[in-house]
């Protein structure tokens, strides 16, 4: 299954068309359709992953689409804010070659951290949830 097919499947499950999804996320017309022939940038891919509550790894590779609960998403948001706060309070954490990071780079760092925390949460759920409580047939 391709990236576009996975996104289309998720959209269909939510009762939304690809053009509606693109409009909701602020993408140009046919942006997602073109992903059959091109690779999306991380920011757009992350926006789609966040919208559906799946990992970017699932979108790209079809890894387990473990759906996170609202509580999981709140935990992820808290952990992300705590991590970013810790980084900003550190003297040299948000510097590159002695220069402060620009806003665009900070946003990319934030997206990367969020995705990493999200994947860690999904992996932890897969690893530590007893089989009798798993909802999908593995």
Chimera marker file (.cmm) of the C-alpha trace (Angstrom):
<marker_set name="trace">
<marker id="1" x="0.000" y="0.000" z="0.000" r="1" g="1" b="0" radius="0.5"/>
<marker id="2" x="1.367" y="3.420" z="-0.918" r="1" g="1" b="0" radius="0.5"/>
<marker id="3" x="1.490" y="6.539" z="1.235" r="1" g="1" b="0" radius="0.5"/>
<marker id="4" x="-1.438" y="8.038" z="-0.658" r="1" g="1" b="0" radius="0.5"/>
<marker id="5" x="-3.479" y="4.837" z="-0.297" r="1" g="1" b="0" radius="0.5"/>
<marker id="6" x="-2.879" y="4.751" z="3.483" r="1" g="1" b="0" radius="0.5"/>
<marker id="7" x="-3.959" y="8.379" z="3.827" r="1" g="1" b="0" radius="0.5"/>
<marker id="8" x="-7.003" y="7.784" z="1.624" r="1" g="1" b="0" radius="0.5"/>
<marker id="9" x="-7.971" y="4.757" z="3.750" r="1" g="1" b="0" radius="0.5"/>
<marker id="10" x="-7.674" y="6.776" z="6.966" r="1" g="1" b="0" radius="0.5"/>
<marker id="11" x="-9.676" y="9.624" z="5.423" r="1" g="1" b="0" radius="0.5"/>
<marker id="12" x="-12.409" y="7.244" z="4.249" r="1" g="1" b="0" radius="0.5"/>
<marker id="13" x="-12.615" y="5.724" z="7.746" r="1" g="1" b="0" radius="0.5"/>
<marker id="14" x="-13.145" y="9.240" z="9.128" r="1" g="1" b="0" radius="0.5"/>
<marker id="15" x="-15.685" y="10.139" z="6.426" r="1" g="1" b="0" radius="0.5"/>
<marker id="16" x="-13.559" y="12.868" z="4.855" r="1" g="1" b="0" radius="0.5"/>
<marker id="17" x="-12.380" y="13.198" z="1.262" r="1" g="1" b="0" radius="0.5"/>
<marker id="18" x="-8.778" y="13.961" z="0.300" r="1" g="1" b="0" radius="0.5"/>
<marker id="19" x="-9.717" y="17.481" z="-0.941" r="1" g="1" b="0" radius="0.5"/>
<marker id="20" x="-11.456" y="18.154" z="2.401" r="1" g="1" b="0" radius="0.5"/>
<marker id="21" x="-8.413" y="16.876" z="4.290" r="1" g="1" b="0" radius="0.5"/>
<marker id="22" x="-6.093" y="19.074" z="2.223" r="1" g="1" b="0" radius="0.5"/>
<marker id="23" x="-8.287" y="22.126" z="2.896" r="1" g="1" b="0" radius="0.5"/>
<marker id="24" x="-8.458" y="21.341" z="6.629" r="1" g="1" b="0" radius="0.5"/>
<marker id="25" x="-4.672" y="21.064" z="6.845" r="1" g="1" b="0" radius="0.5"/>
<marker id="26" x="-4.073" y="24.141" z="4.680" r="1" g="1" b="0" radius="0.5"/>
<marker id="27" x="-2.489" y="22.201" z="1.811" r="1" g="1" b="0" radius="0.5"/>
<marker id="28" x="-2.847" y="23.141" z="-1.843" r="1" g="1" b="0" radius="0.5"/>
<marker id="29" x="-5.238" y="21.241" z="-4.101" r="1" g="1" b="0" radius="0.5"/>
<marker id="30" x="-4.058" y="17.727" z="-5.027" r="1" g="1" b="0" radius="0.5"/>
<marker id="31" x="-1.058" y="17.903" z="-2.686" r="1" g="1" b="0" radius="0.5"/>
<marker id="32" x="-1.663" y="14.423" z="-1.273" r="1" g="1" b="0" radius="0.5"/>
<marker id="33" x="-2.493" y="12.947" z="-4.689" r="1" g="1" b="0" radius="0.5"/>
<marker id="34" x="0.950" y="14.041" z="-5.917" r="1" g="1" b="0" radius="0.5"/>
<marker id="35" x="2.646" y="12.085" z="-3.114" r="1" g="1" b="0" radius="0.5"/>
<marker id="36" x="2.511" y="9.011" z="-5.349" r="1" g="1" b="0" radius="0.5"/>
<marker id="37" x="5.256" y="10.591" z="-7.449" r="1" g="1" b="0" radius="0.5"/>
<marker id="38" x="7.038" y="12.774" z="-4.901" r="1" g="1" b="0" radius="0.5"/>
<marker id="39" x="8.046" y="12.670" z="-1.261" r="1" g="1" b="0" radius="0.5"/>
<marker id="40" x="6.237" y="15.077" z="1.078" r="1" g="1" b="0" radius="0.5"/>
<marker id="41" x="8.182" y="17.314" z="3.411" r="1" g="1" b="0" radius="0.5"/>
<marker id="42" x="8.280" y="16.289" z="7.069" r="1" g="1" b="0" radius="0.5"/>
<marker id="43" x="6.080" y="19.168" z="8.187" r="1" g="1" b="0" radius="0.5"/>
<marker id="44" x="3.169" y="18.169" z="5.928" r="1" g="1" b="0" radius="0.5"/>
<marker id="45" x="3.577" y="14.490" z="6.663" r="1" g="1" b="0" radius="0.5"/>
<marker id="46" x="3.601" y="15.246" z="10.394" r="1" g="1" b="0" radius="0.5"/>
<marker id="47" x="0.405" y="17.325" z="10.025" r="1" g="1" b="0" radius="0.5"/>
<marker id="48" x="-1.368" y="14.357" z="8.401" r="1" g="1" b="0" radius="0.5"/>
<marker id="49" x="-0.051" y="11.953" z="11.061" r="1" g="1" b="0" radius="0.5"/>
<marker id="50" x="-1.216" y="14.238" z="13.874" r="1" g="1" b="0" radius="0.5"/>
<marker id="51" x="-4.623" y="14.706" z="12.260" r="1" g="1" b="0" radius="0.5"/>
<marker id="52" x="-5.235" y="10.963" z="12.190" r="1" g="1" b="0" radius="0.5"/>
<marker id="53" x="-3.401" y="10.158" z="15.441" r="1" g="1" b="0" radius="0.5"/>
<marker id="54" x="-0.943" y="7.789" z="13.775" r="1" g="1" b="0" radius="0.5"/>
<marker id="55" x="2.820" y="7.801" z="13.448" r="1" g="1" b="0" radius="0.5"/>
<marker id="56" x="4.696" y="9.081" z="10.430" r="1" g="1" b="0" radius="0.5"/>
<marker id="57" x="6.241" y="5.604" z="10.316" r="1" g="1" b="0" radius="0.5"/>
<marker id="58" x="2.775" y="4.149" z="9.765" r="1" g="1" b="0" radius="0.5"/>
<marker id="59" x="2.067" y="6.594" z="6.929" r="1" g="1" b="0" radius="0.5"/>
<marker id="60" x="5.379" y="5.890" z="5.209" r="1" g="1" b="0" radius="0.5"/>
<marker id="61" x="5.892" y="2.193" z="5.901" r="1" g="1" b="0" radius="0.5"/>
<marker id="62" x="2.597" y="0.743" z="7.071" r="1" g="1" b="0" radius="0.5"/>
<marker id="63" x="3.860" y="0.028" z="10.584" r="1" g="1" b="0" radius="0.5"/>
<marker id="64" x="1.154" y="-0.829" z="13.091" r="1" g="1" b="0" radius="0.5"/>
<marker id="65" x="-1.435" y="1.983" z="13.089" r="1" g="1" b="0" radius="0.5"/>
<marker id="66" x="-1.775" y="1.837" z="16.862" r="1" g="1" b="0" radius="0.5"/>
<marker id="67" x="-4.377" y="4.460" z="17.631" r="1" g="1" b="0" radius="0.5"/>
<marker id="68" x="-3.584" y="6.563" z="20.642" r="1" g="1" b="0" radius="0.5"/>
<marker id="69" x="-6.262" y="7.526" z="23.117" r="1" g="1" b="0" radius="0.5"/>
<marker id="70" x="-7.097" y="11.110" z="24.072" r="1" g="1" b="0" radius="0.5"/>
<marker id="71" x="-5.230" y="10.528" z="27.323" r="1" g="1" b="0" radius="0.5"/>
<marker id="72" x="-2.187" y="9.292" z="25.392" r="1" g="1" b="0" radius="0.5"/>
<marker id="73" x="-2.281" y="12.435" z="23.230" r="1" g="1" b="0" radius="0.5"/>
<marker id="74" x="-2.524" y="14.638" z="26.350" r="1" g="1" b="0" radius="0.5"/>
<marker id="75" x="0.428" y="12.764" z="27.885" r="1" g="1" b="0" radius="0.5"/>
<marker id="76" x="2.423" y="13.279" z="24.691" r="1" g="1" b="0" radius="0.5"/>
<marker id="77" x="1.604" y="17.006" z="24.641" r="1" g="1" b="0" radius="0.5"/>
<marker id="78" x="2.662" y="17.380" z="28.296" r="1" g="1" b="0" radius="0.5"/>
<marker id="79" x="5.880" y="15.457" z="27.720" r="1" g="1" b="0" radius="0.5"/>
<marker id="80" x="6.671" y="17.549" z="24.635" r="1" g="1" b="0" radius="0.5"/>
<marker id="81" x="6.103" y="20.838" z="26.481" r="1" g="1" b="0" radius="0.5"/>
<marker id="82" x="8.214" y="19.643" z="29.415" r="1" g="1" b="0" radius="0.5"/>
<marker id="83" x="11.035" y="18.583" z="27.071" r="1" g="1" b="0" radius="0.5"/>
<marker id="84" x="10.940" y="21.867" z="25.123" r="1" g="1" b="0" radius="0.5"/>
<marker id="85" x="10.880" y="23.842" z="28.361" r="1" g="1" b="0" radius="0.5"/>
<marker id="86" x="13.894" y="21.918" z="29.653" r="1" g="1" b="0" radius="0.5"/>
<marker id="87" x="15.731" y="22.600" z="26.398" r="1" g="1" b="0" radius="0.5"/>
<marker id="88" x="14.949" y="26.312" z="26.453" r="1" g="1" b="0" radius="0.5"/>
<marker id="89" x="16.069" y="26.603" z="30.076" r="1" g="1" b="0" radius="0.5"/>
<marker id="90" x="19.387" y="24.968" z="29.241" r="1" g="1" b="0" radius="0.5"/>
<marker id="91" x="22.084" y="27.475" z="28.314" r="1" g="1" b="0" radius="0.5"/>
<marker id="92" x="23.260" y="25.959" z="25.046" r="1" g="1" b="0" radius="0.5"/>
<marker id="93" x="20.575" y="23.411" z="24.156" r="1" g="1" b="0" radius="0.5"/>
<marker id="94" x="18.883" y="25.402" z="21.398" r="1" g="1" b="0" radius="0.5"/>
<marker id="95" x="22.050" y="26.648" z="19.745" r="1" g="1" b="0" radius="0.5"/>
<marker id="96" x="23.723" y="25.521" z="16.570" r="1" g="1" b="0" radius="0.5"/>
<marker id="97" x="27.366" y="26.502" z="16.024" r="1" g="1" b="0" radius="0.5"/>
<marker id="98" x="27.023" y="29.042" z="18.834" r="1" g="1" b="0" radius="0.5"/>
<marker id="99" x="23.993" y="30.738" z="17.249" r="1" g="1" b="0" radius="0.5"/>
<marker id="100" x="20.401" y="30.530" z="18.527" r="1" g="1" b="0" radius="0.5"/>
<marker id="101" x="18.020" y="28.440" z="16.408" r="1" g="1" b="0" radius="0.5"/>
<marker id="102" x="15.650" y="30.362" z="14.153" r="1" g="1" b="0" radius="0.5"/>
<marker id="103" x="11.874" y="29.872" z="14.525" r="1" g="1" b="0" radius="0.5"/>
<marker id="104" x="11.575" y="27.556" z="11.515" r="1" g="1" b="0" radius="0.5"/>
<marker id="105" x="14.277" y="25.256" z="12.862" r="1" g="1" b="0" radius="0.5"/>
<marker id="106" x="12.645" y="25.294" z="16.306" r="1" g="1" b="0" radius="0.5"/>
<marker id="107" x="9.344" y="24.199" z="14.723" r="1" g="1" b="0" radius="0.5"/>
<marker id="108" x="11.094" y="21.376" z="12.869" r="1" g="1" b="0" radius="0.5"/>
<marker id="109" x="12.767" y="20.305" z="16.114" r="1" g="1" b="0" radius="0.5"/>
<marker id="110" x="9.402" y="20.396" z="17.886" r="1" g="1" b="0" radius="0.5"/>
<marker id="111" x="7.776" y="18.257" z="15.151" r="1" g="1" b="0" radius="0.5"/>
<marker id="112" x="10.632" y="15.767" z="15.324" r="1" g="1" b="0" radius="0.5"/>
<marker id="113" x="10.484" y="15.540" z="19.115" r="1" g="1" b="0" radius="0.5"/>
<marker id="114" x="6.719" y="15.096" z="19.064" r="1" g="1" b="0" radius="0.5"/>
<marker id="115" x="6.963" y="12.317" z="16.513" r="1" g="1" b="0" radius="0.5"/>
<marker id="116" x="9.683" y="10.603" z="18.550" r="1" g="1" b="0" radius="0.5"/>
<marker id="117" x="7.606" y="10.792" z="21.740" r="1" g="1" b="0" radius="0.5"/>
<marker id="118" x="4.533" y="9.537" z="19.846" r="1" g="1" b="0" radius="0.5"/>
<marker id="119" x="6.453" y="6.559" z="18.419" r="1" g="1" b="0" radius="0.5"/>
<marker id="120" x="7.900" y="5.762" z="21.858" r="1" g="1" b="0" radius="0.5"/>
<marker id="121" x="4.370" y="5.814" z="23.316" r="1" g="1" b="0" radius="0.5"/>
<marker id="122" x="3.074" y="3.486" z="20.591" r="1" g="1" b="0" radius="0.5"/>
<marker id="123" x="6.012" y="1.121" z="21.053" r="1" g="1" b="0" radius="0.5"/>
<marker id="124" x="5.484" y="1.078" z="24.817" r="1" g="1" b="0" radius="0.5"/>
<marker id="125" x="1.794" y="0.273" z="24.352" r="1" g="1" b="0" radius="0.5"/>
<marker id="126" x="2.640" y="-2.581" z="21.997" r="1" g="1" b="0" radius="0.5"/>
<marker id="127" x="5.305" y="-3.946" z="24.290" r="1" g="1" b="0" radius="0.5"/>
<marker id="128" x="3.562" y="-3.656" z="27.651" r="1" g="1" b="0" radius="0.5"/>
<marker id="129" x="-0.140" y="-4.176" z="26.878" r="1" g="1" b="0" radius="0.5"/>
<marker id="130" x="-1.186" y="-7.739" z="27.723" r="1" g="1" b="0" radius="0.5"/>
<marker id="131" x="-2.537" y="-9.649" z="24.712" r="1" g="1" b="0" radius="0.5"/>
<marker id="132" x="-5.967" y="-10.060" z="26.294" r="1" g="1" b="0" radius="0.5"/>
<marker id="133" x="-6.397" y="-6.240" z="26.270" r="1" g="1" b="0" radius="0.5"/>
<marker id="134" x="-5.209" y="-5.635" z="22.719" r="1" g="1" b="0" radius="0.5"/>
<marker id="135" x="-8.009" y="-4.583" z="20.406" r="1" g="1" b="0" radius="0.5"/>
<marker id="136" x="-6.510" y="-5.672" z="17.085" r="1" g="1" b="0" radius="0.5"/>
<marker id="137" x="-5.830" y="-9.265" z="16.166" r="1" g="1" b="0" radius="0.5"/>
<marker id="138" x="-2.081" y="-9.649" z="16.191" r="1" g="1" b="0" radius="0.5"/>
<link id1="1" id2="2" r="1" g="1" b="0" radius="0.2"/>
<link id1="2" id2="3" r="1" g="1" b="0" radius="0.2"/>
<link id1="3" id2="4" r="1" g="1" b="0" radius="0.2"/>
<link id1="4" id2="5" r="1" g="1" b="0" radius="0.2"/>
<link id1="5" id2="6" r="1" g="1" b="0" radius="0.2"/>
<link id1="6" id2="7" r="1" g="1" b="0" radius="0.2"/>
<link id1="7" id2="8" r="1" g="1" b="0" radius="0.2"/>
<link id1="8" id2="9" r="1" g="1" b="0" radius="0.2"/>
<link id1="9" id2="10" r="1" g="1" b="0" radius="0.2"/>
<link id1="10" id2="11" r="1" g="1" b="0" radius="0.2"/>
<link id1="11" id2="12" r="1" g="1" b="0" radius="0.2"/>
<link id1="12" id2="13" r="1" g="1" b="0" radius="0.2"/>
<link id1="13" id2="14" r="1" g="1" b="0" radius="0.2"/>
<link id1="14" id2="15" r="1" g="1" b="0" radius="0.2"/>
<link id1="15" id2="16" r="1" g="1" b="0" radius="0.2"/>
<link id1="16" id2="17" r="1" g="1" b="0" radius="0.2"/>
<link id1="17" id2="18" r="1" g="1" b="0" radius="0.2"/>
<link id1="18" id2="19" r="1" g="1" b="0" radius="0.2"/>
<link id1="19" id2="20" r="1" g="1" b="0" radius="0.2"/>
<link id1="20" id2="21" r="1" g="1" b="0" radius="0.2"/>
<link id1="21" id2="22" r="1" g="1" b="0" radius="0.2"/>
<link id1="22" id2="23" r="1" g="1" b="0" radius="0.2"/>
<link id1="23" id2="24" r="1" g="1" b="0" radius="0.2"/>
<link id1="24" id2="25" r="1" g="1" b="0" radius="0.2"/>
<link id1="25" id2="26" r="1" g="1" b="0" radius="0.2"/>
<link id1="26" id2="27" r="1" g="1" b="0" radius="0.2"/>
<link id1="27" id2="28" r="1" g="1" b="0" radius="0.2"/>
<link id1="28" id2="29" r="1" g="1" b="0" radius="0.2"/>
<link id1="29" id2="30" r="1" g="1" b="0" radius="0.2"/>
<link id1="30" id2="31" r="1" g="1" b="0" radius="0.2"/>
<link id1="31" id2="32" r="1" g="1" b="0" radius="0.2"/>
<link id1="32" id2="33" r="1" g="1" b="0" radius="0.2"/>
<link id1="33" id2="34" r="1" g="1" b="0" radius="0.2"/>
<link id1="34" id2="35" r="1" g="1" b="0" radius="0.2"/>
<link id1="35" id2="36" r="1" g="1" b="0" radius="0.2"/>
<link id1="36" id2="37" r="1" g="1" b="0" radius="0.2"/>
<link id1="37" id2="38" r="1" g="1" b="0" radius="0.2"/>
<link id1="38" id2="39" r="1" g="1" b="0" radius="0.2"/>
<link id1="39" id2="40" r="1" g="1" b="0" radius="0.2"/>
<link id1="40" id2="41" r="1" g="1" b="0" radius="0.2"/>
<link id1="41" id2="42" r="1" g="1" b="0" radius="0.2"/>
<link id1="42" id2="43" r="1" g="1" b="0" radius="0.2"/>
<link id1="43" id2="44" r="1" g="1" b="0" radius="0.2"/>
<link id1="44" id2="45" r="1" g="1" b="0" radius="0.2"/>
<link id1="45" id2="46" r="1" g="1" b="0" radius="0.2"/>
<link id1="46" id2="47" r="1" g="1" b="0" radius="0.2"/>
<link id1="47" id2="48" r="1" g="1" b="0" radius="0.2"/>
<link id1="48" id2="49" r="1" g="1" b="0" radius="0.2"/>
<link id1="49" id2="50" r="1" g="1" b="0" radius="0.2"/>
<link id1="50" id2="51" r="1" g="1" b="0" radius="0.2"/>
<link id1="51" id2="52" r="1" g="1" b="0" radius="0.2"/>
<link id1="52" id2="53" r="1" g="1" b="0" radius="0.2"/>
<link id1="53" id2="54" r="1" g="1" b="0" radius="0.2"/>
<link id1="54" id2="55" r="1" g="1" b="0" radius="0.2"/>
<link id1="55" id2="56" r="1" g="1" b="0" radius="0.2"/>
<link id1="56" id2="57" r="1" g="1" b="0" radius="0.2"/>
<link id1="57" id2="58" r="1" g="1" b="0" radius="0.2"/>
<link id1="58" id2="59" r="1" g="1" b="0" radius="0.2"/>
<link id1="59" id2="60" r="1" g="1" b="0" radius="0.2"/>
<link id1="60" id2="61" r="1" g="1" b="0" radius="0.2"/>
<link id1="61" id2="62" r="1" g="1" b="0" radius="0.2"/>
<link id1="62" id2="63" r="1" g="1" b="0" radius="0.2"/>
<link id1="63" id2="64" r="1" g="1" b="0" radius="0.2"/>
<link id1="64" id2="65" r="1" g="1" b="0" radius="0.2"/>
<link id1="65" id2="66" r="1" g="1" b="0" radius="0.2"/>
<link id1="66" id2="67" r="1" g="1" b="0" radius="0.2"/>
<link id1="67" id2="68" r="1" g="1" b="0" radius="0.2"/>
<link id1="68" id2="69" r="1" g="1" b="0" radius="0.2"/>
<link id1="69" id2="70" r="1" g="1" b="0" radius="0.2"/>
<link id1="70" id2="71" r="1" g="1" b="0" radius="0.2"/>
<link id1="71" id2="72" r="1" g="1" b="0" radius="0.2"/>
<link id1="72" id2="73" r="1" g="1" b="0" radius="0.2"/>
<link id1="73" id2="74" r="1" g="1" b="0" radius="0.2"/>
<link id1="74" id2="75" r="1" g="1" b="0" radius="0.2"/>
<link id1="75" id2="76" r="1" g="1" b="0" radius="0.2"/>
<link id1="76" id2="77" r="1" g="1" b="0" radius="0.2"/>
<link id1="77" id2="78" r="1" g="1" b="0" radius="0.2"/>
<link id1="78" id2="79" r="1" g="1" b="0" radius="0.2"/>
<link id1="79" id2="80" r="1" g="1" b="0" radius="0.2"/>
<link id1="80" id2="81" r="1" g="1" b="0" radius="0.2"/>
<link id1="81" id2="82" r="1" g="1" b="0" radius="0.2"/>
<link id1="82" id2="83" r="1" g="1" b="0" radius="0.2"/>
<link id1="83" id2="84" r="1" g="1" b="0" radius="0.2"/>
<link id1="84" id2="85" r="1" g="1" b="0" radius="0.2"/>
<link id1="85" id2="86" r="1" g="1" b="0" radius="0.2"/>
<link id1="86" id2="87" r="1" g="1" b="0" radius="0.2"/>
<link id1="87" id2="88" r="1" g="1" b="0" radius="0.2"/>
<link id1="88" id2="89" r="1" g="1" b="0" radius="0.2"/>
<link id1="89" id2="90" r="1" g="1" b="0" radius="0.2"/>
<link id1="90" id2="91" r="1" g="1" b="0" radius="0.2"/>
<link id1="91" id2="92" r="1" g="1" b="0" radius="0.2"/>
<link id1="92" id2="93" r="1" g="1" b="0" radius="0.2"/>
<link id1="93" id2="94" r="1" g="1" b="0" radius="0.2"/>
<link id1="94" id2="95" r="1" g="1" b="0" radius="0.2"/>
<link id1="95" id2="96" r="1" g="1" b="0" radius="0.2"/>
<link id1="96" id2="97" r="1" g="1" b="0" radius="0.2"/>
<link id1="97" id2="98" r="1" g="1" b="0" radius="0.2"/>
<link id1="98" id2="99" r="1" g="1" b="0" radius="0.2"/>
<link id1="99" id2="100" r="1" g="1" b="0" radius="0.2"/>
<link id1="100" id2="101" r="1" g="1" b="0" radius="0.2"/>
<link id1="101" id2="102" r="1" g="1" b="0" radius="0.2"/>
<link id1="102" id2="103" r="1" g="1" b="0" radius="0.2"/>
<link id1="103" id2="104" r="1" g="1" b="0" radius="0.2"/>
<link id1="104" id2="105" r="1" g="1" b="0" radius="0.2"/>
<link id1="105" id2="106" r="1" g="1" b="0" radius="0.2"/>
<link id1="106" id2="107" r="1" g="1" b="0" radius="0.2"/>
<link id1="107" id2="108" r="1" g="1" b="0" radius="0.2"/>
<link id1="108" id2="109" r="1" g="1" b="0" radius="0.2"/>
<link id1="109" id2="110" r="1" g="1" b="0" radius="0.2"/>
<link id1="110" id2="111" r="1" g="1" b="0" radius="0.2"/>
<link id1="111" id2="112" r="1" g="1" b="0" radius="0.2"/>
<link id1="112" id2="113" r="1" g="1" b="0" radius="0.2"/>
<link id1="113" id2="114" r="1" g="1" b="0" radius="0.2"/>
<link id1="114" id2="115" r="1" g="1" b="0" radius="0.2"/>
<link id1="115" id2="116" r="1" g="1" b="0" radius="0.2"/>
<link id1="116" id2="117" r="1" g="1" b="0" radius="0.2"/>
<link id1="117" id2="118" r="1" g="1" b="0" radius="0.2"/>
<link id1="118" id2="119" r="1" g="1" b="0" radius="0.2"/>
<link id1="119" id2="120" r="1" g="1" b="0" radius="0.2"/>
<link id1="120" id2="121" r="1" g="1" b="0" radius="0.2"/>
<link id1="121" id2="122" r="1" g="1" b="0" radius="0.2"/>
<link id1="122" id2="123" r="1" g="1" b="0" radius="0.2"/>
<link id1="123" id2="124" r="1" g="1" b="0" radius="0.2"/>
<link id1="124" id2="125" r="1" g="1" b="0" radius="0.2"/>
<link id1="125" id2="126" r="1" g="1" b="0" radius="0.2"/>
<link id1="126" id2="127" r="1" g="1" b="0" radius="0.2"/>
<link id1="127" id2="128" r="1" g="1" b="0" radius="0.2"/>
<link id1="128" id2="129" r="1" g="1" b="0" radius="0.2"/>
<link id1="129" id2="130" r="1" g="1" b="0" radius="0.2"/>
<link id1="130" id2="131" r="1" g="1" b="0" radius="0.2"/>
<link id1="131" id2="132" r="1" g="1" b="0" radius="0.2"/>
<link id1="132" id2="133" r="1" g="1" b="0" radius="0.2"/>
<link id1="133" id2="134" r="1" g="1" b="0" radius="0.2"/>
<link id1="134" id2="135" r="1" g="1" b="0" radius="0.2"/>
<link id1="135" id2="136" r="1" g="1" b="0" radius="0.2"/>
<link id1="136" id2="137" r="1" g="1" b="0" radius="0.2"/>
<link id1="137" id2="138" r="1" g="1" b="0" radius="0.2"/>
</marker_set>
